[in-house]
Amino acid sequence: MDLLFFKLFITPLLLLLASLAVRRWGEAVGGLLVGMPLTSGPVSVFLALEHGPAFATQATAGSLVATIGQVVFCVIYCRLAASGWRLALTGAAGAFVIVAALLQWSALPEMLLFLIALIAITLALNVMPNPAAASAKIDAPWWDLPLRMVLIAGLIVSVTLIAPYVGASAAGVIASFPFMAIILAVFAHYSSGAAAAQQVMRGMATGLLGFAAFFFVLSLLLTRTHLVVAYSSAIFCTLAIQALSFYRMRVPAALPVE
């Protein structure tokens, strides 16, 4: 019952905070936040508690596979954004599935997946557009945030229920599909245009540095130390990387132009 309570409330609360951050600081910062393991992180905790650290360790490989898939998702969405959110979402989701399936089939070790993820993120940030902030915004309807939270709660419960049947690695991939980013990007695209959605995607790609680090640290520590130590270490690394990324995103804009 306690785990069910956390599944239904903790991750939706994280999505709520990310959504409010978009309204406060803009799409790029919101994308940075949803690039963090806000969904897959709690899923990993639940897998470790319900199925053991070894199972959760196996799931980290799927999450690292999904990290690379998410990078491709961001790039494709940005490239297709001018054609509308439907085409952009379809193309990006299809690219994610193809990349994740190929990497799952290859069964690469976590270390190599982590290195590929870092290279992919670096390349993506060099080819993705960095549009100016959208000027016009449309107020979200009252049901927007509650609907987002219900969808994410349903995802968390579903993934943890099917995990024993699909396997640890596949569960890691499913849990790491960019549901939160899709919700933020599609609404930004619909309400403020392609440039706003591209900001979400670029912010998300930046945030994936911390995402990759989180699961790589877990792959090293979950079966070697206490769960509290493993997850605390992973969270610390992620927050340190995200803090640096946030600083780099915000400071240049505040510097005076000579």
C-alpha positions in Angstrom: 0.0 0.0 0.0 2.9 2.4 0.9 4.5 1.8 -2.5 1.2 2.3 -4.3 0.8 5.6 -2.6 4.3 6.7 -3.8 3.5 5.5 -7.3 0.3 7.5 -7.5 1.6 10.7 -6.0 5.4 11.2 -6.0 6.1 11.1 -9.8 2.9 13.1 -10.7 4.1 15.7 -8.2 7.5 15.8 -10.0 5.7 16.4 -13.3 3.7 19.1 -11.7 6.8 20.9 -10.6 8.4 20.6 -14.0 5.2 22.0 -15.6 5.2 24.9 -13.3 8.9 25.5 -14.0 8.0 25.8 -17.7 5.5 28.5 -16.9 7.9 30.3 -14.6 11.3 30.0 -16.4 10.4 28.9 -20.0 10.4 25.9 -22.2 14.2 25.3 -22.2 14.4 25.0 -18.4 11.3 22.8 -18.4 13.0 20.6 -21.0 16.1 20.4 -18.8 14.0 19.2 -15.9 12.1 16.5 -17.8 15.5 15.4 -19.1 16.1 14.2 -15.6 14.9 10.7 -14.5 11.7 12.0 -13.1 9.7 9.0 -14.3 12.3 6.3 -14.8 14.1 7.1 -11.5 11.1 6.3 -9.3 10.4 3.3 -11.4 13.9 2.1 -10.8 13.4 2.5 -7.0 10.1 0.5 -7.2 11.8 -2.2 -9.2 14.6 -2.5 -6.7 12.2 -2.7 -3.8 9.8 -5.1 -5.4 12.2 -7.3 -7.4 15.6 -6.8 -5.9 18.7 -4.8 -6.7 19.9 -7.3 -9.3 16.7 -6.8 -11.3 17.0 -3.0 -11.0 20.6 -3.2 -12.2 19.6 -5.1 -15.3 17.0 -2.4 -15.9 19.7 0.3 -16.0 20.9 -1.1 -19.3 17.5 -0.5 -20.8 17.5 3.1 -19.4 20.9 3.8 -21.0 19.6 2.4 -24.3 16.6 4.7 -23.9 18.9 7.6 -23.2 20.4 7.3 -26.7 16.9 6.8 -28.1 15.8 10.0 -26.4 18.6 12.0 -27.9 17.5 10.8 -31.3 13.9 11.7 -30.4 15.0 15.2 -29.5 16.9 15.7 -32.8 14.1 14.3 -35.0 11.4 16.3 -33.3 13.4 19.5 -33.7 14.0 18.8 -37.4 10.3 18.1 -38.1 8.8 20.8 -35.7 8.1 23.2 -38.6 5.8 20.6 -40.1 3.5 20.5 -37.1 3.5 18.6 -33.8 1.7 15.5 -35.2 4.4 14.8 -37.8 7.2 15.7 -35.4 5.9 13.5 -32.7 5.3 10.5 -35.0 8.7 10.8 -36.6 10.5 11.2 -33.3 8.7 8.4 -31.6 9.3 6.1 -34.5 13.1 7.0 -34.4 13.1 6.2 -30.7 11.6 2.8 -31.1 14.0 1.9 -34.0 17.1 3.0 -32.1 16.1 1.4 -28.8 15.2 -1.9 -30.6 18.6 -2.0 -32.3 20.5 -1.2 -29.2 18.5 -3.8 -27.2 19.3 -6.4 -29.8 23.0 -5.5 -29.6 23.2 -6.2 -25.9 26.0 -3.7 -25.3 27.5 -3.4 -21.8 26.5 -0.4 -19.6 29.9 1.3 -19.9 29.7 1.3 -23.7 26.1 2.5 -23.7 27.0 5.3 -21.3 29.9 6.4 -23.6 27.6 6.3 -26.7 25.0 8.3 -24.8 27.6 11.0 -24.0 28.8 11.2 -27.6 25.2 11.3 -28.9 24.2 14.1 -26.5 27.3 16.2 -27.5 26.6 15.7 -31.2 22.9 16.5 -30.8 23.5 19.8 -29.0 25.7 20.9 -31.9 23.1 20.2 -34.6 19.9 21.1 -32.8 18.5 24.6 -33.3 18.6 27.0 -30.4 15.6 29.3 -31.1 14.8 32.5 -29.3 12.1 32.4 -26.7 8.5 32.4 -28.0 6.8 35.6 -27.4 3.2 34.6 -27.3 1.7 32.1 -24.9 -1.7 30.7 -24.4 -3.0 30.0 -20.9 -3.4 26.3 -20.2 -7.0 25.1 -19.5 -7.7 24.2 -15.9 -7.7 20.4 -16.6 -4.2 20.4 -18.2 -2.0 19.7 -15.1 -4.4 17.2 -13.5 -4.6 15.3 -16.8 -0.8 15.2 -17.1 -0.5 13.9 -13.5 -3.1 11.2 -14.0 -1.3 10.0 -17.2 2.1 9.8 -15.5 0.6 8.0 -12.5 -0.9 5.4 -14.8 2.5 4.9 -16.5 4.3 4.3 -13.3 1.8 1.7 -12.1 1.7 0.0 -15.5 5.5 -0.3 -15.9 6.0 -1.7 -12.5 3.2 -4.2 -13.0 4.4 -5.5 -16.4 8.1 -5.5 -15.5 8.3 -9.2 -14.4 6.7 -10.2 -17.7 8.7 -8.1 -20.2 12.1 -8.4 -18.4 14.2 -5.9 -16.6 15.9 -4.3 -19.6 12.7 -3.8 -21.5 11.1 -2.3 -18.4 14.0 0.2 -18.2 13.4 1.2 -21.9 9.6 1.6 -21.4 10.0 3.6 -18.2 12.5 5.9 -20.0 10.3 6.7 -23.0 10.0 10.5 -22.9 6.4 10.7 -21.8 6.9 13.9 -19.7 8.8 15.6 -22.5 6.1 14.7 -25.0 3.5 16.2 -22.8 5.4 19.5 -22.3 6.6 19.7 -25.9 3.3 19.0 -27.6 1.5 21.6 -25.4 4.3 24.1 -26.0 4.1 23.4 -29.8 0.3 23.7 -29.9 0.2 26.9 -27.8 3.3 28.8 -28.7 4.7 27.3 -31.9 7.5 25.2 -33.2 10.3 27.3 -31.6 8.9 26.7 -28.1 8.8 22.9 -28.7 12.4 23.1 -30.0 13.4 24.8 -26.8 11.9 21.9 -24.8 13.7 19.4 -26.9 17.1 21.2 -26.6 16.6 21.6 -22.8 15.8 17.9 -22.6 18.9 16.9 -24.6 21.0 18.9 -22.2 19.2 17.3 -19.2 20.0 13.8 -20.6 23.6 14.2 -19.4 22.4 13.9 -15.8 19.9 11.1 -16.9 22.7 9.0 -18.3 24.9 9.6 -15.3 22.1 8.6 -12.9 21.7 5.1 -14.4 25.4 4.5 -15.0 26.1 5.2 -11.3 23.2 2.8 -10.4 24.6 0.1 -12.7 27.9 0.3 -10.7 26.4 0.6 -7.2 23.1 -1.2 -6.9 24.4 -4.7 -6.2 27.5 -3.5 -4.4 26.1 -1.2 -1.7 22.9 -0.3 0.2 20.0 1.0 -1.9 20.1 4.3 0.0 23.7 4.8 -0.8 23.3 3.8 -4.5 20.3 6.1 -5.1 21.7 9.0 -3.1 25.0 8.8 -5.1 23.1 8.7 -8.4 20.9 11.7 -7.3 23.9 13.7 -6.2 25.7 13.2 -9.5 22.5 14.1 -11.5 21.8 17.2 -9.5 25.4 18.4 -9.8 25.3 18.0 -13.6 21.9 19.6 -13.9 23.0 22.6 -11.7 26.0 23.1 -14.0 23.8 22.8 -17.1 21.2 25.3 -15.6 24.0 27.7 -14.8 25.4 27.5 -18.4 21.9 28.0 -19.8 21.0 31.0 -17.7 24.2 33.0 -17.3 25.0 33.7 -20.9 21.7 35.4 -21.4 22.4 37.7 -18.4 25.8 38.8 -19.5 26.0 42.3 -21.0 26.7 42.6 -24.7 29.9 44.7 -25.3 
